[in-house]
Amino acid sequence: MKFLKSHFALSRSQQNGIFVLVVLIIIFQVILFIDFSDSEDHSDIQKTEIQAFQNQLDSINRISVNKKDTVYPFNPNYITDFKGYQLGMSVEEIDKLLAYRAQNKWVNSSNDFQKVTGISDSLLNKISPSFRFPEWTKTRNSTITAVESKPSELIILDLNSASANDLISINGVGEVLSERIVKYRLSIGGFLNPIQLNDVYGLSPEVIDRINLKFKILTKPDVIIRNINSITASELAEIPYINDVLAMDIISYRNLNEGISSFEELAKINRFPSDKIDRIKLYLAIE
């Protein structure tokens, strides 16, 4: 017993230490289980902030739903790949339009646009209100409509006596081209065939077709058809499309070959304008 008592007997300082330890343990336990009064206030503040943020998100979503894409007025002739994609066109439809424009052709109405691209009626109805065409296309369309409804009122003019002002009435012919047509007509002594309009610089095939609808060669210039196998070099040089040097080359070729049997044979001559043989035939004959 004395042995056990010697081991469990505590000194005064040891008893004080144990007491302090027990007090500290009790304090920590109390701190852990205390329910702070401001926790609920803090939680309420967080809920209020979250609700306010949610209200902002809902407002933004409502604006996004009600917002409509704005398509500003544009000329459909200048639609790019990206613009066509934005409008809802397929790659094939965009390529058709770009290929058409690459031929220097123009779309002048919504119907033209649909014919060229092949877009559906629903897409055309959606985007056509934003189409803007030049003012002259409106005049052109109304003129074509009037001509189609009253074809008997179409007045045919003489291409060889038409003035520059007369020619300006054709869609695609401005002041520059009208003056150029008149000057070229004077330089060749008058048109013998409408095909000679192809030699006027700047006239596209479409514009030439429009000219031929309203203008015909009613009076032809006095031209003597000469035999290429007997014509002189000076007479040959007076013919449109043939200058002095080419005239001498033709005469030399004729002499070397003892005559010319066909117009196609002329293509063998150096510097001969083979692309204009059909026009040269208007002034020469082979006998």
C-alpha positions as CSV (number, residue, x, y, z in Angstrom):
1,M,0.0,0.0,0.0
2,K,2.8,2.3,0.8
3,F,4.3,1.5,-2.6
4,L,1.0,2.4,-4.4
5,K,0.5,5.6,-2.3
6,S,4.0,6.7,-3.2
7,H,3.1,6.5,-6.9
8,F,-0.4,8.2,-6.7
9,A,0.4,11.0,-4.3
10,L,0.5,14.4,-6.0
11,S,2.2,17.4,-4.9
12,R,0.6,20.8,-4.6
13,S,2.0,22.1,-7.8
14,Q,1.0,19.0,-9.7
15,Q,-2.6,19.3,-8.5
16,N,-2.6,22.9,-9.7
17,G,-1.4,21.8,-13.1
18,I,-4.1,19.2,-13.5
19,F,-6.7,21.7,-12.5
20,V,-5.5,24.2,-15.1
21,L,-5.5,21.5,-17.8
22,V,-9.1,20.5,-17.0
23,V,-10.2,24.2,-17.1
24,L,-8.6,24.6,-20.6
25,I,-10.3,21.5,-21.9
26,I,-13.7,22.7,-20.7
27,I,-13.1,26.2,-22.3
28,F,-12.2,24.6,-25.7
29,Q,-15.3,22.4,-25.6
30,V,-17.5,25.4,-24.9
31,I,-15.9,27.4,-27.8
32,L,-16.6,24.5,-30.2
33,F,-20.2,24.2,-29.3
34,I,-21.0,27.9,-29.1
35,D,-23.6,29.0,-31.8
36,F,-22.5,32.5,-32.8
37,S,-25.3,34.9,-33.1
38,D,-24.1,36.6,-36.3
39,S,-23.9,33.4,-38.4
40,E,-27.6,33.7,-39.4
41,D,-27.2,37.3,-40.3
42,H,-24.2,36.4,-42.5
43,S,-26.2,33.6,-44.2
44,D,-29.1,36.0,-44.9
45,I,-26.7,38.5,-46.5
46,Q,-25.3,35.7,-48.8
47,K,-28.8,34.7,-49.8
48,T,-29.7,38.3,-50.7
49,E,-26.6,38.7,-52.9
50,I,-27.3,35.4,-54.7
51,Q,-30.9,36.3,-55.3
52,A,-29.9,39.7,-56.7
53,F,-27.3,38.0,-59.1
54,Q,-29.9,35.5,-60.2
55,N,-32.3,38.4,-61.0
56,Q,-29.6,40.0,-63.2
57,L,-29.1,36.7,-65.1
58,D,-32.8,36.4,-65.7
59,S,-33.0,39.9,-67.0
60,I,-30.1,39.3,-69.5
61,N,-31.7,36.1,-70.7
62,R,-35.0,37.9,-71.4
63,I,-33.2,40.5,-73.4
64,S,-31.3,37.9,-75.4
65,V,-34.5,36.0,-76.2
66,N,-36.3,39.1,-77.4
67,K,-33.4,40.5,-79.4
68,K,-33.6,40.1,-83.2
69,D,-30.8,40.0,-85.7
70,T,-30.6,43.3,-87.5
71,V,-29.9,43.0,-91.3
72,Y,-29.0,46.4,-92.7
73,P,-29.9,47.2,-96.3
74,F,-27.3,45.9,-98.9
75,N,-26.8,45.3,-102.6
76,P,-27.0,41.5,-103.2
77,N,-24.5,41.8,-106.0
78,Y,-21.7,42.3,-103.4
79,I,-22.5,39.4,-101.1
80,T,-19.4,37.7,-99.9
81,D,-19.0,34.1,-98.6
82,F,-19.3,35.3,-95.0
83,K,-22.3,37.6,-95.7
84,G,-24.1,34.8,-97.5
85,Y,-23.4,32.4,-94.6
86,Q,-24.9,35.0,-92.2
87,L,-28.0,35.3,-94.4
88,G,-28.5,31.5,-94.3
89,M,-27.4,30.7,-97.8
90,S,-25.8,27.4,-98.6
91,V,-22.3,27.1,-100.0
92,E,-23.7,26.0,-103.4
93,E,-26.0,29.0,-103.6
94,I,-23.2,31.4,-102.7
95,D,-20.9,29.8,-105.3
96,K,-23.7,30.2,-108.0
97,L,-23.9,34.0,-107.3
98,L,-20.1,34.5,-107.2
99,A,-19.8,32.6,-110.5
100,Y,-22.5,34.7,-112.1
101,R,-20.8,37.9,-111.0
102,A,-17.5,36.7,-112.2
103,Q,-19.0,36.9,-115.7
104,N,-19.6,40.6,-115.1
105,K,-23.3,40.0,-114.9
106,W,-25.6,41.8,-112.5
107,V,-28.6,40.9,-110.4
108,N,-31.2,43.6,-110.8
109,S,-34.2,42.3,-108.9
110,S,-35.2,39.8,-106.2
111,N,-36.5,37.5,-108.9
112,D,-33.1,37.6,-110.7
113,F,-31.4,36.8,-107.4
114,Q,-33.6,33.7,-106.9
115,K,-33.1,32.5,-110.5
116,V,-29.3,32.8,-110.2
117,T,-28.8,31.3,-106.7
118,G,-31.8,29.0,-106.5
119,I,-32.6,29.9,-102.9
120,S,-36.0,28.9,-101.4
121,D,-39.0,31.1,-101.4
122,S,-38.9,31.3,-97.6
123,L,-35.3,32.5,-97.5
124,L,-36.0,35.0,-100.3
125,N,-39.0,36.4,-98.4
126,K,-36.8,36.7,-95.3
127,I,-33.8,38.6,-96.8
128,S,-35.3,40.4,-99.9
129,P,-36.7,43.3,-97.9
130,S,-33.1,44.3,-97.2
131,F,-32.1,44.3,-100.9
132,R,-31.2,47.7,-102.3
133,F,-30.6,48.1,-106.0
134,P,-29.5,51.2,-107.9
135,E,-32.2,53.5,-109.1
136,W,-31.5,52.8,-112.8
137,T,-32.6,49.2,-112.3
138,K,-36.1,50.3,-111.2
139,T,-36.3,52.4,-114.4
140,R,-35.0,49.4,-116.4
141,N,-37.5,47.0,-114.9
142,S,-40.4,49.3,-115.5
143,T,-39.3,49.9,-119.1
144,I,-39.0,46.2,-119.8
145,T,-42.4,45.6,-118.3
146,A,-43.9,48.3,-120.5
147,V,-42.2,46.9,-123.6
148,E,-43.4,43.4,-122.8
149,S,-47.0,44.6,-122.3
150,K,-47.0,46.8,-125.4
151,P,-44.5,45.3,-127.9
152,S,-46.1,47.2,-130.8
153,E,-44.9,50.5,-129.3
154,L,-41.2,49.6,-129.7
155,I,-39.5,52.0,-132.1
156,I,-36.6,50.6,-134.2
157,L,-33.9,53.2,-134.9
158,D,-31.2,53.1,-137.6
159,L,-27.8,52.2,-136.0
160,N,-26.0,54.1,-138.7
161,S,-27.8,57.4,-138.1
162,A,-28.4,57.1,-134.3
163,S,-26.8,59.9,-132.2
164,A,-25.0,59.5,-129.0
165,N,-28.1,60.6,-127.1
166,D,-30.1,57.9,-128.8
167,L,-27.7,55.2,-127.7
168,I,-27.6,56.4,-124.1
169,S,-31.2,55.1,-123.8
170,I,-29.8,51.6,-123.8
171,N,-29.2,50.1,-120.4
172,G,-25.4,49.8,-119.9
173,V,-24.5,52.5,-122.4
174,G,-23.4,55.7,-120.8
175,E,-22.0,58.9,-122.3
176,V,-18.5,57.4,-122.8
177,L,-19.7,54.3,-124.7
178,S,-22.3,56.1,-126.8
179,E,-19.6,58.6,-128.0
180,R,-17.2,55.6,-128.6
181,I,-19.8,53.8,-130.8
182,V,-20.4,56.9,-132.9
183,K,-16.7,57.5,-133.4
184,Y,-16.0,53.9,-134.3
185,R,-18.9,54.0,-136.8
186,L,-17.4,57.1,-138.5
187,S,-13.9,55.5,-138.6
188,I,-15.2,52.4,-140.6
189,G,-17.6,54.4,-142.8
190,G,-20.7,53.0,-141.2
191,F,-21.8,49.5,-139.9
192,L,-22.3,46.8,-142.5
193,N,-23.3,44.2,-139.9
194,P,-24.2,44.3,-136.2
195,I,-21.3,42.0,-135.5
196,Q,-19.0,45.0,-135.9
197,L,-20.3,46.3,-132.5
198,N,-18.0,43.7,-131.0
199,D,-15.0,45.8,-132.0
200,V,-16.2,48.8,-129.9
201,Y,-14.1,48.6,-126.7
202,G,-16.0,48.3,-123.5
203,L,-19.3,46.8,-125.0
204,S,-20.2,43.5,-123.3
205,P,-22.3,40.9,-125.2
206,E,-25.3,41.6,-123.0
207,V,-25.2,45.3,-123.9
208,I,-24.8,44.5,-127.6
209,D,-27.9,42.3,-127.4
210,R,-29.9,45.2,-125.9
211,I,-28.6,47.6,-128.7
212,N,-29.7,45.1,-131.4
213,L,-33.2,45.0,-129.9
214,K,-33.7,48.7,-130.5
215,F,-31.3,49.5,-133.3
216,K,-31.1,47.9,-136.7
217,I,-28.9,48.7,-139.8
218,L,-31.6,50.3,-142.0
219,T,-29.2,52.1,-144.3
220,K,-25.9,50.6,-145.3
221,P,-22.9,52.6,-146.4
222,D,-21.8,52.4,-150.0
223,V,-19.1,49.8,-150.0
224,I,-17.7,48.2,-153.1
225,I,-16.9,44.5,-152.6
226,R,-13.4,43.9,-154.0
227,N,-11.8,40.7,-155.2
228,I,-8.9,39.9,-152.9
229,N,-7.0,38.3,-155.8
230,S,-7.0,41.5,-157.8
231,I,-7.1,44.3,-155.3
232,T,-4.1,46.6,-155.0
233,A,-2.2,47.2,-151.7
234,S,-3.4,50.8,-151.4
235,E,-7.0,49.7,-151.9
236,L,-6.6,46.9,-149.4
237,A,-5.2,49.3,-146.8
238,E,-8.4,51.4,-147.0
239,I,-10.4,48.5,-145.7
240,P,-11.2,48.5,-142.0
241,Y,-9.0,46.2,-139.9
242,I,-6.2,46.2,-142.5
243,N,-3.3,48.7,-142.3
244,D,-0.5,49.4,-144.8
245,V,1.9,46.8,-143.4
246,L,-0.7,44.0,-143.4
247,A,-1.9,45.0,-146.9
248,M,1.7,44.5,-148.2
249,D,1.9,41.1,-146.4
250,I,-1.3,40.0,-148.0
251,I,-0.2,41.0,-151.5
252,S,3.2,39.3,-151.0
253,Y,1.4,36.1,-149.8
254,R,-0.9,36.2,-152.8
255,N,1.9,36.6,-155.2
256,L,4.0,33.8,-153.7
257,N,1.0,31.4,-153.7
258,E,-0.4,32.5,-157.0
259,G,-3.7,33.6,-155.4
260,I,-5.8,33.1,-152.4
261,S,-8.4,30.4,-152.4
262,S,-10.1,31.0,-149.1
263,F,-10.4,33.5,-146.3
264,E,-9.2,30.9,-143.8
265,E,-5.9,30.8,-145.7
266,L,-5.3,34.4,-144.6
267,A,-4.7,33.1,-141.1
268,K,-1.3,31.8,-142.3
269,I,-0.1,35.4,-142.8
270,N,1.9,36.9,-140.0
271,R,0.1,39.5,-137.9
272,F,-3.3,38.8,-139.6
273,P,-6.2,39.4,-137.2
274,S,-7.8,35.9,-137.5
275,D,-10.5,36.8,-135.0
276,K,-11.8,39.5,-137.4
277,I,-12.1,37.3,-140.6
278,D,-15.9,37.4,-140.3
279,R,-15.8,41.2,-140.5
280,I,-13.2,41.4,-143.2
281,K,-15.4,39.1,-145.4
282,L,-17.9,42.0,-145.5
283,Y,-15.5,44.0,-147.7
284,L,-13.8,41.4,-149.8
285,A,-14.6,38.5,-152.1
286,I,-12.6,35.6,-153.5
287,E,-13.0,35.1,-157.2
